[in-house]
């Protein structure tokens, strides 16, 4: 039941952003608000659990990429950094900038999850350096750049002003970070 409600919450969030009401969720789920409140004390708790649920899906998708024997190390790095589960496509990431003001606990949960779980990515980058595919880098600076870009994409107004989708913008960030901006010899 918990997962079903979280799936419903993600769907309603996708449609209405963080302004969705528990009535909206109950209607989507075709259940009473009272039933929802037997599982989640309030919308803040629901939003925090929804954030964890979404990041767990992202981590699961990262694991699939990481464990895929058909991908090269560089393909795995690119994939892990730009991964979004299919359920996140069509998601209105421009609504994320409202999260900090309305649901600071959920926002802090998002920041905490963005800041953690780097072990496999760093392992892949180290493998790329050992194989001579990636130059020696400072992981802290790499992580800082990535997190700052993701934070600006999610919490700034770039997406709404540019009309760019989050998956497209994130893929471009990853391309810049891995390929740079210099034209390569053909």
Secondary structure, 3 states (H helix, E strand, C coil): CHHHHHHHHHHHHHHHHHHCCHHHHHHHHCCCHHHHHHHCCCHHHHHHHHHHHHHHHHHHHHHHHHCCCCCCHHHHHHHHHHCCCHHHCCCCHHHHHHHHHHCHHHHHHHHHHHHCCCHHHHHHHHHHHHCCCCCCCCHHHHHHHHHHHHHHHHHCCHHHHHCCCHHHHHHHHHHHHHHCCCCCCC
